[in-house]
Amino acid sequence: MIENTILAVIIALQITTALFAIRLFWSEGRSRAWLLVILIFVLIGFRRSTILLFALPGSTYAPQQLLAELVVLFSLSLLLLLGVFGMHYFIKRLETANETLRKQGFVFRSMVENIPGAVYRGNVDTDSAMSYVSDTIEVLTGYPATDFIDNKVRSFGSVIHEEDTSIWYSRQKNIAEKIPYEIRYRLRHVTGHILHVQEKGCGVWDESGTLLWLNGFIWDITERIEAEETRLSLERQVQHTQKLKSLGVLSGGVAHDFNNLLMAILGHSELALIELNDTAPACSSVKHIQKSAYRAAELCRQLLAYSGRGAFEIKRIGLHHLVLEILELLKTSVSKKVRLDINLPEDLPSISGDTSQITQIIMNLITNASESINDNAGTITVTGNVLASTDDIPVGAFISDGMPHGRYICIDVTDTGCGMSLETMDRIFEPFFTTKVTGRGLGMAAVMGIVHSHKGALWLTSEEEVGTTFRVFFPVAKKLTNSTTFMVRSKPNLWKGSGLILLVDDEEELLQVGEKMLSHIGFEVITATNGREALEVFKTRKDAIEAVLLDLTMPDMDGKETFCELKKLDENVKVIIVSGFSLQEIEERFNNMGLLGALHKPYSMKTLKETLQSHFDESSSDEE
């Protein structure tokens, strides 16, 4: 009975082991070979157990032999069962480890593939072939990562910009010194465009100091480099603009003081010519003095134009018609070998500006373009279009202060001449800078000043041996308001003035010449050297004073402050402002304040006479 019980237990173990082994055999593919071996041993043991089971009734085996047989079968069955369970346990451990590795691999891949750059492991051979590189290398180069693994298709060095190859190989010095490396270089994308990248990495050594591999990271810094270049360009632009503004203030100040001197020279020379007979020996010399003074006055006007404070008269200007009007003059100012191509749309909107100064801009730009082409054959192209807003003006343009919002007209003057170097481009708008032997260096400086005074912008691009493009931007004209205009009407020279004029100026020479010119016209004159003295004089003699000629720029109390105080004393006072600055600037400063008119320095006796006649006649007609 005991033998039968033991044999039953053995058979039960064998059946259990067989069933569990069969289940694992079908579910655990990686361990099928070992499970199959166990299953074979189980079947062999089961066969032996079956033989014993049928042999027991006949007592074929001796007791000692039977007991030994049963012990062997029991031990084998138990070991096989434990083996199957052990196999199951280790399979589960292996599965858990594999799952952990799979998850870690997924985390690693997701991290690496989402990093904005390429992670690599490089070999230590001379070609620095990559044993691993993330798929994001395709974003940087346009080639799949598999192309670079062990240099199967191409080496990474082959996509580095040829001028930066030495930079890439310079990392070997850091590797030799066992310190991390960080370098910047350019890559040539498969599409042909250039990317700026930064690489940071280090070598990995074993305990014996042998270099095993290189680990590193490469990322795109093109936007950062372009942003830095833009920032530096804007900083240079701001510095350049500030320098030009400083020069403009200096030029305006010099021109203002020089205008006062010229006013005295021209005034005295004109008075001298009146006193002299045409046959007098000194008459010719005085005329030469006057001619030179007028040339100097023109130089002052250019300086004032550069400073943005020149005299000009605002009108609506159609650039298409303006260019057509001066087309014949433009053709005579360029070489016969140069083709002048004017492509301005007829429906180009009008701008608000001074016709003579806008003409000066176009003439200067085309003349410069012609001189750039020199005696060679070439083309000068003038084109125009309309921009929707100031946002469309290129970065790096010279922007005027207070540019209005709205549409802008863009005029391009492009030549196929010799172009300019960067140094020349940086200084082209400085007054008195010129590349010509006989030039005075005020042409482009005046262009800059006129553009700024018209609240516009100016952009320049040039390449040596290719050509130059000047792009000028003007705001589209708005409806003109009914503000005060200072237009002089011609009257017969026989007109004579009468009454008392108060002449106010801080320059003694100008008071003397102004007094003589007014006296010659027929006025009595009383003078004041500053605003406060003018107020005191006006208080005592305001009933007799017909008009006040008031200098705009004076120390302590300037012309506007004096004008406001005079209006307090007599709201009907007639004041004519005298200045070397822009008449538009005067109009803006005195708009709707009851100013009678304005006179631009240096003025001639004819201009003074016509101005006074014009406004006195208007006043007389108004009173009637």
C-alpha positions in Angstrom: 0.0 0.0 0.0 2.8 2.4 0.8 4.4 1.8 -2.5 1.1 2.4 -4.3 0.7 5.7 -2.4 4.2 6.9 -3.2 3.8 5.9 -6.8 0.5 7.9 -7.0 2.2 11.0 -5.6 5.0 10.5 -8.1 2.5 10.2 -11.0 0.6 13.3 -9.7 3.9 15.3 -9.6 4.8 14.2 -13.1 1.4 15.1 -14.5 1.5 18.5 -12.8 5.0 19.1 -14.1 4.0 18.0 -17.6 0.9 20.2 -17.7 2.8 23.3 -16.3 5.7 22.6 -18.7 3.3 22.3 -21.7 1.6 25.6 -20.7 4.9 27.4 -20.4 6.1 25.8 -23.6 3.3 27.5 -25.6 3.4 30.9 -23.8 7.2 31.5 -23.3 8.8 31.5 -26.7 12.3 32.4 -25.6 12.5 29.4 -23.2 10.9 26.7 -25.3 14.1 24.6 -25.8 14.7 24.2 -22.0 11.0 23.5 -21.4 11.0 20.8 -24.1 14.0 19.1 -22.4 12.1 19.1 -19.1 9.0 17.8 -20.8 11.0 14.9 -22.3 12.4 14.0 -18.9 8.9 14.1 -17.4 7.5 11.8 -20.1 10.4 9.4 -19.5 9.7 9.4 -15.8 6.0 9.0 -16.3 6.6 6.0 -18.6 8.8 4.5 -15.9 6.1 5.1 -13.2 3.5 3.4 -15.4 5.7 0.4 -15.8 6.1 0.2 -12.0 2.4 0.6 -11.5 1.6 -2.4 -13.6 4.5 -4.4 -12.2 3.5 -4.0 -8.5 0.6 -6.6 -8.5 2.9 -9.3 -9.8 5.8 -8.5 -7.4 8.2 -8.4 -10.2 10.6 -6.2 -8.2 12.3 -7.0 -5.0 11.4 -4.6 -2.1 14.8 -3.0 -1.9 14.9 -2.5 -5.6 11.3 -1.1 -5.7 12.1 1.3 -2.9 15.2 2.6 -4.7 13.2 2.9 -7.9 10.5 4.9 -6.2 13.0 7.2 -4.5 14.7 7.9 -7.8 11.4 8.6 -9.5 10.1 10.8 -6.7 13.3 12.8 -6.6 13.4 13.2 -10.3 9.7 14.3 -10.4 10.2 16.8 -7.6 13.3 18.2 -9.2 11.6 18.5 -12.5 8.6 20.3 -10.9 11.0 22.6 -9.0 12.9 23.2 -12.3 9.7 24.2 -14.1 8.7 26.6 -11.3 12.3 27.9 -11.2 12.2 28.4 -14.9 8.9 30.2 -14.6 10.4 32.4 -11.9 13.5 33.4 -13.9 11.4 33.9 -17.0 9.3 36.4 -15.1 12.4 38.1 -13.7 13.8 38.3 -17.2 10.5 39.7 -18.6 10.4 42.3 -15.9 14.0 43.3 -16.6 13.3 43.4 -20.3 10.2 45.5 -19.7 12.2 47.9 -17.5 14.9 48.1 -20.2 12.2 48.7 -22.8 10.6 51.5 -20.8 14.0 53.0 -20.1 14.9 52.8 -23.7 11.6 54.4 -24.6 12.3 57.2 -22.1 15.8 57.7 -23.5 14.6 57.7 -27.1 11.8 60.1 -26.4 14.1 62.4 -24.5 16.8 62.3 -27.1 14.4 62.7 -30.1 12.7 65.6 -28.4 15.9 67.5 -27.6 16.3 70.3 -30.2 19.6 68.9 -31.4 21.5 65.7 -32.1 23.0 63.4 -29.5 25.9 61.3 -30.7 28.6 58.8 -29.6 31.7 59.0 -31.6 34.4 56.5 -32.2 38.0 57.3 -31.4 39.3 56.6 -34.9 40.8 59.3 -37.1 37.6 59.9 -39.0 35.6 60.3 -35.7 32.9 58.0 -37.1 29.6 57.9 -35.1 28.6 54.7 -33.5 25.3 56.3 -32.5 23.5 59.5 -33.5 19.9 60.5 -32.8 17.4 60.9 -35.6 17.3 64.7 -35.1 20.6 64.9 -37.1 18.4 64.7 -40.1 16.9 68.1 -39.2 20.4 69.6 -39.1 21.8 68.0 -42.2 18.9 66.7 -44.3 20.4 63.2 -44.2 19.1 60.2 -42.1 21.0 59.2 -39.0 21.8 55.8 -40.5 24.0 57.5 -43.2 26.5 58.6 -40.5 26.7 55.4 -38.4 30.2 54.1 -38.9 30.4 56.3 -42.0 28.3 53.8 -43.9 27.2 56.4 -46.5 29.0 59.6 -45.5 31.1 61.1 -42.8 29.8 63.9 -40.6 32.9 65.9 -41.6 31.6 66.0 -45.2 28.6 68.2 -44.3 30.7 70.7 -42.3 31.3 74.0 -44.1 34.7 73.8 -45.8 35.8 77.0 -44.1 35.0 75.6 -40.7 36.6 72.1 -40.9 39.6 73.3 -39.0 37.3 74.5 -36.2 35.7 71.0 -35.9 39.1 69.3 -35.8 40.3 71.8 -33.1 38.4 69.8 -30.5 41.1 67.1 -30.6 43.3 69.4 -28.5 40.6 69.4 -25.7 40.2 65.7 -26.0 44.0 65.2 -25.6 43.9 67.3 -22.5 40.9 65.4 -21.2 38.7 68.5 -20.9 35.3 69.1 -22.4 35.1 70.9 -25.8 32.6 73.5 -27.1 32.8 74.8 -30.6 30.7 76.6 -33.2 30.8 76.0 -36.9 28.5 75.9 -39.9 26.8 72.9 -41.6 25.7 72.7 -45.2 22.2 71.3 -45.4 21.2 68.9 -48.2 19.1 71.8 -49.6 22.2 74.0 -49.8 21.4 76.5 -47.1 23.8 77.1 -44.3 23.1 76.4 -40.6 25.1 77.7 -37.6 25.5 75.0 -35.0 27.1 74.6 -31.6 28.7 71.3 -30.4 29.5 70.4 -26.9 31.0 67.1 -25.8 33.8 65.2 -24.0 35.8 62.0 -24.1 35.0 58.9 -22.0 38.0 57.1 -20.5 38.3 53.8 -18.7 40.2 53.3 -15.4 43.5 52.7 -17.2 43.1 56.1 -19.0 42.3 54.6 -22.5 39.9 56.7 -24.5 36.8 54.7 -25.2 34.5 57.0 -27.1 33.2 60.6 -27.4 29.8 61.7 -26.2 28.4 65.0 -27.5 25.5 67.1 -28.4 25.0 69.3 -31.5 22.2 72.0 -31.7 21.1 74.7 -34.2 21.9 78.3 -33.2 21.2 79.9 -36.5 18.3 82.0 -35.1 20.5 83.1 -32.2 23.4 84.0 -34.6 21.0 85.9 -36.9 19.4 87.7 -33.9 22.9 88.6 -32.6 23.8 89.9 -36.0 20.6 91.9 -36.2 21.1 93.3 -32.7 24.7 94.3 -33.5 23.5 95.8 -36.8 20.8 97.8 -35.0 23.3 98.9 -32.4 25.7 100.1 -35.2 22.7 101.7 -36.9 21.7 103.5 -33.7 25.3 104.6 -33.1 25.6 105.8 -36.7 22.3 107.6 -36.5 23.3 109.3 -33.2 26.6 110.3 -34.9 24.7 111.7 -37.9 22.3 113.5 -35.5 25.2 115.0 -33.6 26.8 116.1 -36.9 23.4 117.5 -37.9 23.1 119.5 -34.8 26.7 120.8 -35.2 26.1 121.5 -38.9 22.9 123.3 -38.1 24.6 125.4 -35.5 27.5 126.3 -37.7 25.1 127.1 -40.6 23.0 129.3 -38.4 26.0 131.3 -37.2 27.4 131.4 -40.7 24.1 132.6 -42.0 24.2 135.6 -39.7 27.7 136.5 -41.0 26.5 136.1 -44.6 23.5 138.2 -43.8 25.8 141.0 -42.8 28.1 140.5 -45.8 25.2 140.4 -48.3 23.3 143.2 -46.7 26.3 145.6 -46.6 27.4 144.6 -50.2 23.9 145.3 -51.5 23.8 148.6 -49.7 27.2 149.4 -51.1 26.1 148.7 -54.6 23.2 151.0 -54.2 25.5 153.8 -53.2 28.1 153.1 -55.9 27.8 154.0 -59.5 28.1 151.1 -62.0 31.3 152.7 -63.3 32.9 152.9 -59.9 36.1 150.8 -59.6 34.9 149.2 -56.4 31.6 148.1 -57.9 33.1 145.0 -59.6 34.8 143.9 -56.3 31.6 144.3 -54.3 29.7 142.2 -56.9 32.4 139.5 -56.6 32.0 139.6 -52.8 28.2 139.3 -53.2 28.6 136.4 -55.7 30.9 134.5 -53.3 28.6 135.2 -50.4 25.7 133.7 -52.3 27.8 130.6 -53.0 28.5 130.4 -49.3 24.7 130.9 -48.6 24.1 127.9 -50.9 26.6 125.9 -48.8 24.7 126.9 -45.7 21.5 125.7 -47.2 23.0 122.3 -47.8 24.2 122.2 -44.2 20.8 123.1 -43.0 19.3 120.5 -45.3 21.6 117.9 -43.7 20.5 119.0 -40.2 16.9 118.7 -41.4 16.2 122.4 -40.7 16.6 123.9 -44.2 14.0 126.2 -45.7 11.3 124.6 -47.8 7.8 125.0 -48.9 5.4 122.1 -48.5 3.2 121.1 -51.5 1.6 117.9 -52.8 4.1 116.3 -55.1 3.4 113.6 -57.7 6.7 111.8 -58.0 5.8 110.3 -61.4 5.2 113.7 -62.9 8.1 115.3 -61.1 10.6 112.7 -62.5 9.2 113.1 -66.0 9.6 116.9 -65.8 13.3 116.6 -64.9 13.9 113.6 -67.2 15.7 115.7 -69.8 17.9 117.3 -67.1 18.6 113.8 -65.7 19.7 112.6 -69.1 22.2 115.4 -69.3 23.7 114.6 -65.9 24.5 111.0 -66.7 27.0 109.5 -69.1 25.9 108.6 -72.6 27.0 105.1 -72.0 24.5 104.7 -69.1 20.9 103.7 -69.8 18.4 105.5 -67.6 15.4 103.3 -66.9 12.5 105.1 -65.2 9.7 102.7 -64.0 7.5 104.8 -61.8 3.7 103.9 -61.9 1.5 106.7 -63.0 -1.0 106.1 -60.2 1.7 106.5 -57.5 0.2 108.5 -54.6 1.3 112.0 -53.9 3.7 113.0 -51.1 3.9 116.2 -49.1 7.2 117.9 -49.5 9.3 120.7 -51.0 9.6 120.3 -54.8 13.1 121.6 -55.0 14.4 119.5 -52.2 12.8 116.3 -53.5 14.2 117.1 -56.9 17.6 117.5 -55.2 17.3 114.0 -53.7 16.6 112.4 -57.1 19.3 114.4 -58.9 21.9 113.6 -56.2 21.1 109.9 -56.2 21.1 109.6 -60.0 24.3 111.7 -60.3 26.0 109.5 -57.7 24.9 106.4 -59.5 26.2 107.7 -62.8 29.6 108.5 -61.3 29.7 105.0 -59.8 29.3 103.5 -63.3 32.0 106.0 -64.5 32.9 105.6 -68.2 31.6 102.0 -68.4 28.3 100.9 -69.8 25.7 100.4 -67.3 22.1 100.9 -66.2 20.4 103.2 -63.6 16.9 102.0 -62.7 14.4 104.2 -60.9 11.4 102.2 -59.6 8.5 103.0 -57.2 5.9 101.2 -55.2 3.6 101.7 -52.1 4.2 100.1 -48.7 1.3 99.3 -46.4 3.0 100.6 -43.2 6.3 101.4 -41.6 6.6 97.7 -40.7 7.5 97.0 -44.3 10.6 99.3 -44.1 13.7 97.1 -44.0 15.6 96.6 -40.8 18.7 98.8 -40.8 17.1 101.7 -42.6 17.8 105.2 -41.3 14.5 106.1 -39.6 13.4 109.7 -39.0 12.0 110.7 -35.6 8.3 110.9 -35.4 7.5 109.0 -38.6 3.7 109.0 -39.1 1.8 105.7 -39.3 0.2 104.7 -42.6 1.3 104.1 -46.1 4.7 105.0 -47.6 6.0 105.5 -51.1 9.2 103.7 -51.8 11.6 105.0 -54.5 14.5 102.8 -55.5 17.5 104.1 -57.4 19.7 101.1 -58.5 22.9 101.2 -60.5 25.3 98.6 -61.9 28.4 100.5 -60.9 31.4 99.7 -58.8 29.6 99.5 -55.5 30.8 100.6 -52.1 32.9 99.0 -49.4 31.5 98.7 -45.8 33.7 101.5 -44.7 32.4 103.8 -47.4 28.8 102.8 -46.6 29.3 103.6 -42.9 30.5 107.2 -43.8 28.5 108.0 -47.0 26.1 110.3 -45.2 28.6 112.2 -43.2 29.0 115.8 -44.2 32.2 116.6 -46.1 33.0 112.9 -46.6 33.6 112.2 -50.3 35.4 109.7 -52.5 35.6 112.2 -55.3 38.7 114.3 -55.9 36.7 117.6 -56.4 33.7 116.8 -54.3 32.6 118.7 -51.2 30.9 115.7 -49.6 27.5 117.4 -49.0 25.4 115.7 -51.7 24.4 112.5 -49.8 24.5 114.4 -46.4 21.9 116.7 -47.8 19.9 113.8 -49.1 19.8 112.3 -45.6 18.8 115.6 -44.0 16.0 116.2 -46.5 14.7 112.7 -46.0 14.6 113.3 -42.2 13.0 116.7 -42.5 10.2 115.1 -44.6 9.7 112.4 -41.9 10.9 109.7 -44.2 13.5 106.9 -44.2 16.5 105.9 -46.2 18.0 102.4 -46.8 21.2 101.5 -48.5 22.7 98.3 -49.8 25.8 97.9 -51.9 28.2 95.2 -53.1 31.6 96.0 -54.6 31.8 95.3 -58.4 28.0 94.6 -58.4 26.2 97.9 -57.8 24.3 100.0 -55.3 20.6 100.5 -54.3 19.3 103.6 -52.5 15.8 103.2 -51.2 13.9 106.3 -50.1 10.6 106.2 -48.2 8.2 109.1 -47.9 4.8 109.1 -46.2 1.8 109.3 -48.5 0.4 112.8 -48.5 -2.6 113.5 -46.3 -5.2 116.3 -46.9 -3.4 119.6 -46.3 -4.8 121.7 -43.5 -5.5 125.4 -43.9 -2.5 126.5 -41.9 -0.6 129.7 -42.3 1.6 129.9 -45.4 4.4 132.2 -46.0 4.2 132.9 -49.7 5.8 136.1 -51.1 4.0 137.9 -53.9 5.9 140.1 -56.3 5.0 143.8 -56.3 6.5 146.7 -58.2 9.8 147.9 -56.9 8.4 151.5 -56.6 6.6 150.5 -53.4 7.8 152.5 -50.3 7.1 151.6 -46.7 6.2 153.9 -44.0 5.9 153.8 -40.2 8.0 152.4 -37.4 9.5 148.9 -37.4 10.9 147.2 -34.3 13.9 145.1 -35.3 15.0 142.5 -32.7 18.2 140.5 -33.1 21.1 139.6 -30.7 23.7 140.1 -33.4 24.9 143.8 -33.6 26.0 143.5 -37.2 22.5 142.2 -38.3 20.8 145.1 -36.4 23.0 147.6 -38.3 22.5 146.1 -41.7 18.8 145.5 -41.1 18.3 149.0 -39.9 19.9 150.4 -43.1 17.9 148.2 -45.4 14.6 149.1 -43.7 15.5 152.7 -43.8 16.2 152.5 -47.5 12.8 150.9 -48.1 11.2 153.9 -46.2 10.6 152.7 -42.7 11.7 154.2 -39.4 13.6 151.7 -37.3 14.0 151.1 -33.6 16.2 148.2 -32.5 16.4 145.8 -29.5 19.2 143.3 -28.8 17.1 140.7 -27.0 13.6 139.6 -26.2 13.3 141.4 -22.8 14.6 144.7 -24.3 12.1 144.3 -27.2 9.2 144.0 -24.7 10.3 147.1 -22.8 10.5 149.0 -26.1 7.1 147.7 -27.3 5.4 148.7 -24.0 6.5 152.3 -24.4 5.9 152.7 -28.2 3.4 150.0 -29.1 0.9 152.5 -30.6 3.5 153.8 -33.0 5.1 150.4 -34.0 3.7 149.1 -37.3 5.4 145.7 -37.2 8.1 143.7 -35.4 10.9 141.8 -37.2 11.9 139.2 -34.6 14.8 136.9 -34.7 13.9 133.3 -33.8 17.1 132.1 -32.1 18.2 134.3 -29.3 19.7 133.6 -25.8 17.6 134.0 -22.6 14.3 134.6 -24.3 13.9 133.2 -27.8 11.7 134.4 -30.6 8.7 132.3 -29.7 8.7 133.3 -26.0 9.1 137.0 -27.0 6.2 136.6 -29.5 3.9 135.2 -26.9 4.7 138.0 -24.5 4.1 140.6 -27.3 0.7 139.0 -27.9 -0.1 139.5 -24.3 0.7 143.2 -24.6 -1.2 143.6 -27.9 -3.1 140.7 -29.5 -3.1 142.4 -32.9 0.6 142.9 -33.0 2.2 142.2 -36.4 5.2 140.0 -36.1 7.5 138.6 -38.9 9.9 135.9 -37.7 13.4 136.0 -39.2 15.3 132.7 -39.2 17.8 130.6 -41.2 15.8 127.5 -40.4 12.9 125.8 -42.2 9.9 127.9 -42.9 7.9 124.7 -42.3 9.4 124.4 -38.8 8.4 128.0 -38.1 4.9 127.3 -39.4 4.6 124.3 -37.1 5.9 126.2 -34.1 3.6 129.2 -34.7 0.6 127.5 -36.2 -2.7 129.4 -35.6 -0.9 131.8 -33.3 -1.5 134.9 -35.4 2.0 135.2 -36.9 2.1 137.7 -39.8 4.8 135.9 -41.8 8.4 134.7 -41.9 11.6 135.7 -43.6 14.5 133.4 -44.3 18.1 134.4 -43.7 20.2 135.5 -45.5 17.7 137.7 -47.3 18.2 140.4 -49.9 16.7 143.9 -49.8 14.4 142.8 -52.6 13.1 139.9 -50.6 12.7 142.0 -47.5 10.8 144.6 -49.5 8.5 142.1 -51.2 7.8 140.3 -47.9 6.8 143.5 -46.1 4.9 144.8 -49.1 2.9 141.6 -49.3 1.9 141.5 -45.7 1.2 145.2 -45.4 -1.0 145.2 -48.5 -2.9 142.2 -47.1 -3.4 144.0 -43.8 -4.6 147.1 -45.6 -7.1 145.2 -47.7 -8.4 143.3 -44.6 -8.9 146.6 -42.8 -10.9 148.0 -45.7 
